[in-house]
Amino acid sequence: MSDNIFETPKRDFFDVLNTRKTIRKYTNKIPPIEAIKIIADAGRQAPSATNTQNWEFIAIYDDNLKNKMAHCVEKKYDELQSRVNNDIDKAKLNGYKYYSMFFTKAPVVFAIVEKKRVSTMLTILQNSGMTKEELSNYDNRSSILSIGAAVENMSLAATALGLATCWMCAPLVAYQEFSELLKIGKENKVVSLLTVGYPDGDNFSRPPKKTLDEVFRIVD
Ligand SMILES: Cc1cc2nc3c(=O)[nH]c(=O)nc-3n(C[C@H](O)[C@H](O)[C@H](O)COP(=O)(O)O)c2cc1C
């Protein structure tokens, strides 16, 4: 990618779509703020249920803050591990911890915030006297789906700009601590991190995808 982001050649949409892959290792080079703004703006363009746009994208450059977040994640995983009493599950949790921590090495980390949204339909049903359990049958999770659309837009925009990303949920064990560190209010929640940086190398593999036949069928 050129240092002048506006000189970056535009890539074909399907080329970007088909080549996007998770990359977890970055060079020290800091992506320019213009690129980060373009990525955030791609998130802003995403569809959202009833157009609520109940999101905020916080770009974290501050290494000190990243380290504080990582410390909270590590502490939380240690706590969780101490509650598990068999070695196999402990080792599995350790795997999650491992795949949580490298965001500190990413030059920029987006914290993706889901802002509190009151579903009109669920409120109506709750007021009709439904129990929590019954209500869950009518929760279509549109809020988190909308945010997923935003994160994917951001990831594709980063790929188009020659940057690499990793969408992360494993660090969210510390979401309460993230709320405090990022001062987003208790009613809002960090639901993903998205790391952004220049890929350190050019031969990262991508896990295989299922074939189209496995995931698609036509009903006519
Ligand atoms: C919702 C979501 C959460 C993820 N969380 C993590 C994570 O916490 N740590 C990590 O290393 N990768 C995480 N990933 C990346 C996946 O492992 C990756 O997308 C998957 O292996 C497919 O690879 P690809 O993105 O290169 O197609 C996450 C991906 C998604 C969509």
The ligand as a Gaussian input file, in Angstrom:
#p B3LYP/6-31G(d) Opt

LIG

0 1
 C      -16.824000     -13.783000      15.105000
 C      -15.368000     -14.208000      14.947000
 C      -14.562000     -14.315000      16.063000
 C      -13.216000     -14.682000      15.915000
 N      -12.409000     -14.687000      17.026000
 C      -11.083000     -14.946000      16.892000
 C      -10.218000     -14.828000      18.013000
 O      -10.626000     -14.481000      19.109000
 N       -8.907000     -15.092000      17.844000
 C       -8.386000     -15.444000      16.612000
 O       -7.185000     -15.656000      16.525000
 N       -9.192000     -15.543000      15.516000
 C      -10.524000     -15.289000      15.621000
 N      -11.338000     -15.318000      14.515000
 C      -10.759000     -15.622000      13.196000
 C      -11.159000     -17.022000      12.698000
 O      -10.357000     -17.965000      13.333000
 C      -10.980000     -17.046000      11.163000
 O      -11.876000     -16.133000      10.575000
 C      -11.260000     -18.445000      10.597000
 O      -10.273000     -19.357000      11.008000
 C      -11.330000     -18.447000       9.074000
 O      -10.164000     -17.926000       8.506000
 P      -10.222000     -16.715000       7.471000
 O      -10.711000     -15.500000       8.227000
 O       -8.796000     -16.537000       7.025000
 O      -11.160000     -17.066000       6.364000
 C      -12.677000     -14.959000      14.631000
 C      -13.526000     -14.858000      13.511000
 C      -14.854000     -14.475000      13.655000
 C      -15.729000     -14.317000      12.425000

